Amino acid sequence: MRHYRYLLSTLLLIVTSACAAPAPTDGFYTIDPSRSNGGTGRFYMDREISDVMGHLAADWLERPQRTHEEMPDEVVANMGLKPTDVVADIGAGSGYFTIRIARQVPQGSVLAVDIQPEMLEILENRRREEGLDNISGVLGEIDDTHLPANSVDVAFLVDAYHEFSHPREMLQSIYDSLKPGGHLILVEYRAEDPNVPIRTLHKMTQRQVRREMSVLNFEWEKTLDFLPWQHMMFFTKPE
Ligand SMILES: C[S@@+](CC[C@H](N)C(=O)[O-])C[C@H]1O[C@@H](n2cnc3c(N)ncnc32)[C@H](O)[C@@H]1O
């Protein structure tokens, strides 16, 4: 009888621990979204993936105070762009950065990738208003940028990577689209800093970013910390 009770309690322990911490497969696991703290319930490398910001909130991306909260002109000035560069702005949204980058690459181009056609429509209207002819919208999928292989000098992601429902596949797609020696620049809200007034799931630590990038063989080059709320992190695809 005692033996039977021991077996039963061991079995119960195994079942409860399996429910509390689901075994990750390829770094992914999911929990019931109702147990999530406002996220998707989908985890990648121990980070919960956030919801995607819908196009109805596009005005928030264009809020006037963003110029001092996120210093977009200074960010673009620090990208190290050449006038002939091909830049992919991935998760471009309304084109807040796309427009600024396009002005810095007059002999190059910007490929603005997003999964929401409505965002690309907003961006296209802005492109026309600004009279810029070196921007092309690219409708991607949740796991594929639809960018041609070995075609991009700089892949640029602002406040977007933490929303990708398929981060590993997206990174593979970005990696493939970059020319050898090409750069990936990631701007994310600092999770290390509790004073950054952004919801937790929309922030990332440097450590976590570097961990996730290393899966694809991206080499960390440097991090710039001049922004009030964000890290600006540079990675390279090896030659
Ligand atoms: C918070 S917005 C940031 C937009 C822009 N980068 C900015 O800083 O103004 C994130 C954008 O990423 C897009 N997005 C989410 N998942 C994506 C994916 N797998 N591929 C491309 N874009 C994606 C969303 O549709 C949304 O427009």
The ligand as a Tripos MOL2 file, in Angstrom:
@<TRIPOS>MOLECULE
LIG
   27    29     1     0     0
SMALL
NO_CHARGES

@<TRIPOS>ATOM
      1 C1          4.9660   48.7620  -33.0440 C.3       1 LIG1
      2 S1          4.9300   48.7660  -34.7900 S.3       1 LIG1
      3 C2          6.4440   49.6380  -35.1620 C.3       1 LIG1
      4 C3          6.4390   50.2890  -36.5140 C.3       1 LIG1
      5 C4          7.6940   51.0560  -36.9280 C.3       1 LIG1
      6 N1          8.8650   50.2300  -36.9130 N.3       1 LIG1
      7 C5          7.9140   52.2420  -36.0300 C.2       1 LIG1
      8 O1          8.8080   52.1820  -35.1720 O.co2     1 LIG1
      9 O2          7.1960   53.2350  -36.1820 O.co2     1 LIG1
     10 C6          5.3370   47.0800  -35.2330 C.3       1 LIG1
     11 C7          5.0150   46.7230  -36.6700 C.3       1 LIG1
     12 O3          5.5500   45.4140  -36.9280 O.3       1 LIG1
     13 C8          4.6730   44.7410  -37.8080 C.3       1 LIG1
     14 N2          4.9050   43.2840  -37.7520 N.ar      1 LIG1
     15 C9          4.5590   42.3980  -36.7900 C.ar      1 LIG1
     16 N3          4.9540   41.1520  -37.1380 N.ar      1 LIG1
     17 C10         5.5930   41.2710  -38.3420 C.ar      1 LIG1
     18 C11         6.2370   40.3480  -39.2150 C.ar      1 LIG1
     19 N4          6.3410   39.0460  -38.9350 N.pl3     1 LIG1
     20 N5          6.7770   40.8250  -40.3710 N.ar      1 LIG1
     21 C12         6.7030   42.1400  -40.6730 C.ar      1 LIG1
     22 N6          6.1030   43.0690  -39.8840 N.ar      1 LIG1
     23 C13         5.5600   42.6280  -38.7360 C.ar      1 LIG1
     24 C14         3.2920   45.1690  -37.3370 C.3       1 LIG1
     25 O4          2.3290   44.9590  -38.3410 O.3       1 LIG1
     26 C15         3.5280   46.6440  -36.9870 C.3       1 LIG1
     27 O5          3.2280   47.4790  -38.0810 O.3       1 LIG1
@<TRIPOS>BOND
     1     1     2 1
     2     2     3 1
     3     2    10 1
     4     3     4 1
     5     4     5 1
     6     5     6 1
     7     5     7 1
     8     7     8 2
     9     7     9 1
    10    10    11 1
    11    11    12 1
    12    11    26 1
    13    12    13 1
    14    13    14 1
    15    13    24 1
    16    14    15 ar
    17    14    23 ar
    18    15    16 ar
    19    16    17 ar
    20    17    18 ar
    21    17    23 ar
    22    18    19 1
    23    18    20 ar
    24    20    21 ar
    25    21    22 ar
    26    22    23 ar
    27    24    25 1
    28    24    26 1
    29    26    27 1
@<TRIPOS>SUBSTRUCTURE
     1 LIG1         1 GROUP 0 **** ****
